[in-house]
């Protein structure tokens, strides 16, 4: 993970990544986690034990998850991200710590739930799983969430255009680039399938659902380009994200419409790896 910390750790990069999240998406990601806790651990609306959220970044998801727990700890390798997390008001039961997933700053057998939302691909999984087994209480659970864009529906004055073929084309190009550059983003683009297959954990499961968000095309562009891998690809039409946005406008005959005025409904394939101790 440490070799990619520069993707997140510069102060300006940390702020861009934190502030470019689509409105409401952290709530949806957190709801997927909560639903799985109900399904696998019969967790009701009462506060539930202790949470350890790995790769917490600026704490957008951690603060929401913390409302479900008696005690929560967010851990991230980036000092800049942790500083941002500490500067935002949240539940009083939450603590943010700088640290690495492969050597967690937590005592043995003290955690009920470990989460990692869009973070597992930056982690050395074998070492991290050893740490999960160490810090989880008997009967504890680990949940590793990832999402991949699957559809973008564009609302016109009297039509809705499905851009699924363009989404597939963009994902294919991003996957090819990530593999060629040996960047961890390649694991996001296969929804953690390869990571899951390599995991040595009895009774592991991979659960799939879908989340949806409505935003402007401008906000969608900012969100995609805040992903460090996409930022590395530059702000030109050779970047598959920018190529996608421009192709969408052409397909919908909206080349002269401000992106802020174009409404898109975005769907993500959401996959969570579930590990029970």
Legacy VTK file of the C-alpha trace (Angstrom):
# vtk DataFile Version 3.0
C-alpha trace
ASCII
DATASET POLYDATA
POINTS 277 float
0.000 0.000 0.000
2.796 2.440 0.902
4.047 2.764 -2.688
0.734 4.399 -3.645
0.355 6.662 -0.604
1.462 9.637 -2.729
-1.798 9.182 -4.668
-3.670 10.301 -1.553
-1.220 11.999 0.798
-0.557 15.368 -0.857
-2.786 17.888 0.924
-4.436 19.169 -2.272
-5.018 15.620 -3.558
-6.535 14.567 -0.241
-8.952 17.500 -0.327
-9.958 16.870 -3.952
-10.570 13.190 -3.260
-12.618 13.968 -0.141
-14.730 16.795 -1.565
-15.443 15.231 -4.974
-17.561 12.357 -3.635
-21.034 12.217 -5.164
-23.720 13.493 -2.800
-25.264 10.629 -0.861
-22.939 7.909 -2.132
-21.257 7.375 1.238
-24.719 6.797 2.738
-25.457 4.132 0.114
-22.116 2.404 0.635
-22.713 2.418 4.385
-26.219 1.015 3.909
-24.799 -1.957 1.987
-22.521 -2.661 4.962
-25.382 -2.276 7.444
-27.641 -4.598 5.421
-24.936 -7.262 5.394
-24.477 -6.951 9.151
-28.204 -7.568 9.569
-28.017 -10.549 7.226
-24.940 -12.244 8.670
-24.918 -11.098 12.319
-28.601 -10.327 13.018
-27.657 -6.763 13.938
-30.733 -4.649 14.683
-31.017 -0.887 15.171
-29.244 -0.976 18.544
-25.587 0.052 18.652
-23.318 -2.871 17.804
-19.892 -3.439 19.359
-16.673 -2.111 17.837
-15.808 -1.112 14.254
-12.410 -0.885 12.601
-12.595 0.862 9.209
-9.449 0.402 7.109
-8.419 2.886 4.417
-10.883 5.348 5.918
-9.520 8.364 4.044
-11.180 11.567 5.244
-13.752 9.497 7.128
-16.791 10.083 4.899
-18.012 6.486 5.248
-16.526 5.914 8.711
-18.586 8.709 10.280
-21.814 7.197 8.911
-20.903 3.652 9.952
-19.922 4.933 13.400
-23.564 5.805 14.117
-24.266 2.036 14.175
-21.494 1.184 16.675
-20.609 1.704 20.321
-17.000 2.454 19.342
-15.319 3.084 15.973
-11.735 3.454 14.759
-10.768 4.716 11.314
-7.277 3.877 10.067
-5.511 5.243 6.992
-1.906 5.254 5.812
-2.217 8.886 4.675
-1.511 11.466 7.344
-3.200 14.152 5.231
-6.386 12.124 4.978
-6.406 11.459 8.727
-5.952 15.188 9.400
-8.979 15.917 7.241
-10.974 13.210 9.036
-10.145 14.635 12.467
-11.202 18.131 11.403
-14.786 17.111 10.567
-17.368 16.779 13.302
-18.686 13.256 13.817
-19.969 10.884 16.496
-18.103 11.234 19.785
-17.439 7.476 19.779
-15.033 7.668 16.800
-11.216 7.827 16.682
-8.973 8.303 13.643
-5.456 6.873 13.537
-2.626 6.872 11.000
-1.464 3.327 10.364
-1.101 0.524 7.838
-3.480 -2.351 7.213
-0.671 -4.888 7.344
0.204 -3.911 10.943
-2.940 -2.585 12.573
-2.622 -0.289 15.617
-5.211 -2.346 17.517
-4.963 -4.977 20.272
-5.711 -8.666 19.707
-9.342 -9.798 19.796
-10.881 -6.365 20.396
-12.890 -5.714 17.196
-16.340 -6.970 16.198
-16.385 -5.668 12.607
-13.569 -4.801 10.183
-14.515 -2.861 7.057
-12.581 -1.643 4.026
-14.575 0.415 1.531
-12.800 0.813 -1.830
-9.472 0.188 -0.122
-8.610 -3.522 -0.323
-6.875 -3.201 -3.702
-4.172 -1.001 -2.128
-3.411 -3.537 0.602
-1.171 -6.611 0.767
-4.032 -9.029 1.266
-2.196 -11.992 2.792
-0.695 -9.826 5.546
-3.946 -7.932 6.058
-5.985 -11.114 6.512
-3.558 -12.264 9.210
-4.156 -8.952 10.961
-7.930 -9.300 10.580
-7.781 -12.738 12.204
-5.690 -11.244 15.024
-7.849 -8.216 15.871
-11.318 -9.737 15.348
-13.167 -11.200 18.306
-14.467 -14.779 17.980
-17.586 -14.485 15.842
-16.338 -11.265 14.306
-16.854 -10.295 10.661
-14.836 -8.521 7.953
-16.520 -6.749 5.026
-14.541 -5.505 2.018
-16.593 -3.352 -0.366
-15.922 -2.398 -3.980
-18.079 -0.830 -6.698
-17.839 -0.585 -10.473
-19.787 1.709 -12.760
-22.325 -0.335 -14.711
-24.805 2.116 -16.281
-25.250 5.836 -16.832
-28.717 7.025 -17.818
-28.868 10.560 -19.230
-32.064 12.572 -18.871
-32.978 14.749 -21.839
-35.951 17.092 -22.212
-38.274 14.189 -23.074
-36.008 11.122 -23.295
-33.696 8.973 -21.174
-30.609 7.620 -22.948
-28.864 4.477 -21.707
-25.113 4.751 -22.313
-24.256 1.182 -21.213
-22.157 0.423 -24.352
-20.037 3.511 -23.670
-19.663 2.511 -19.998
-18.451 -0.955 -21.011
-16.012 0.564 -23.488
-14.618 2.918 -20.828
-14.242 0.118 -18.264
-12.448 -2.080 -20.811
-9.978 0.714 -21.623
-9.372 1.515 -17.956
-8.812 -2.173 -17.216
-6.316 -2.498 -20.051
-4.409 0.572 -18.834
-4.423 -0.576 -15.196
-3.069 -3.992 -16.149
-0.391 -2.498 -18.355
0.676 -0.049 -15.645
0.361 -2.754 -12.929
-1.834 -0.401 -10.919
-4.105 -1.746 -8.125
-7.111 -0.210 -9.873
-7.183 -3.363 -12.016
-8.712 -5.156 -9.010
-11.552 -2.632 -8.816
-12.283 -3.224 -12.482
-12.830 -6.955 -11.863
-14.800 -6.218 -8.645
-12.142 -7.950 -6.512
-12.686 -11.310 -8.204
-8.962 -12.117 -8.428
-8.313 -10.961 -4.855
-11.236 -13.041 -3.619
-10.092 -16.157 -5.448
-6.635 -15.868 -3.865
-7.940 -15.437 -0.321
-7.263 -18.275 2.087
-10.184 -17.899 4.497
-12.682 -20.699 5.265
-16.284 -19.880 4.444
-15.540 -16.683 2.546
-18.420 -15.227 0.535
-18.806 -12.616 -2.210
-22.144 -10.780 -2.175
-23.360 -8.616 -5.043
-25.963 -5.831 -5.124
-26.459 -2.474 -6.852
-26.452 1.158 -5.783
-27.722 4.175 -7.703
-27.032 7.920 -7.563
-28.390 10.961 -9.382
-26.108 13.900 -10.095
-25.065 16.333 -12.797
-22.673 15.176 -15.497
-20.212 17.769 -14.154
-20.260 16.217 -10.663
-19.973 12.735 -12.161
-16.882 13.840 -14.135
-15.297 15.358 -11.005
-16.029 12.207 -9.008
-14.451 9.887 -11.590
-11.403 12.103 -12.079
-10.811 12.329 -8.314
-9.947 8.612 -8.327
-6.133 8.629 -8.106
-5.654 6.231 -11.030
-7.743 8.457 -13.294
-5.875 11.549 -12.091
-2.632 9.843 -13.101
-3.960 9.442 -16.640
-4.185 13.216 -17.094
-6.824 15.692 -18.173
-6.951 14.901 -21.891
-9.318 12.973 -24.162
-6.839 10.085 -24.033
-8.150 9.544 -20.504
-11.039 7.043 -20.904
-13.161 8.960 -18.369
-12.941 12.211 -20.328
-13.475 10.335 -23.590
-16.600 8.787 -22.047
-18.061 12.115 -20.905
-17.495 13.726 -24.303
-18.984 10.679 -26.071
-22.063 10.835 -23.849
-22.660 14.472 -24.792
-22.328 13.649 -28.486
-24.636 10.618 -28.216
-27.297 12.726 -26.505
-26.765 15.763 -28.782
-25.829 17.860 -25.747
-22.452 19.172 -26.905
-23.579 22.759 -26.286
-25.280 22.075 -22.947
-23.422 22.875 -19.735
-22.448 19.707 -17.905
-23.927 21.192 -14.717
-27.317 21.165 -16.487
-27.163 17.540 -17.658
-28.771 15.109 -15.195
-27.408 11.572 -15.035
-28.584 8.542 -13.064
-25.540 6.449 -12.260
-25.647 2.772 -11.316
-22.840 0.803 -9.718
-22.328 -2.910 -9.369
-21.545 -3.220 -5.644
-19.637 -6.281 -4.430
-18.695 -7.082 -0.826
-16.348 -9.833 0.311
-17.615 -11.291 3.590
-15.300 -13.122 5.978
-16.616 -14.694 9.183
-14.296 -15.622 12.051
LINES 1 278
277 0 1 2 3 4 5 6 7 8 9 10 11 12 13 14 15 16 17 18 19 20 21 22 23 24 25 26 27 28 29 30 31 32 33 34 35 36 37 38 39 40 41 42 43 44 45 46 47 48 49 50 51 52 53 54 55 56 57 58 59 60 61 62 63 64 65 66 67 68 69 70 71 72 73 74 75 76 77 78 79 80 81 82 83 84 85 86 87 88 89 90 91 92 93 94 95 96 97 98 99 100 101 102 103 104 105 106 107 108 109 110 111 112 113 114 115 116 117 118 119 120 121 122 123 124 125 126 127 128 129 130 131 132 133 134 135 136 137 138 139 140 141 142 143 144 145 146 147 148 149 150 151 152 153 154 155 156 157 158 159 160 161 162 163 164 165 166 167 168 169 170 171 172 173 174 175 176 177 178 179 180 181 182 183 184 185 186 187 188 189 190 191 192 193 194 195 196 197 198 199 200 201 202 203 204 205 206 207 208 209 210 211 212 213 214 215 216 217 218 219 220 221 222 223 224 225 226 227 228 229 230 231 232 233 234 235 236 237 238 239 240 241 242 243 244 245 246 247 248 249 250 251 252 253 254 255 256 257 258 259 260 261 262 263 264 265 266 267 268 269 270 271 272 273 274 275 276
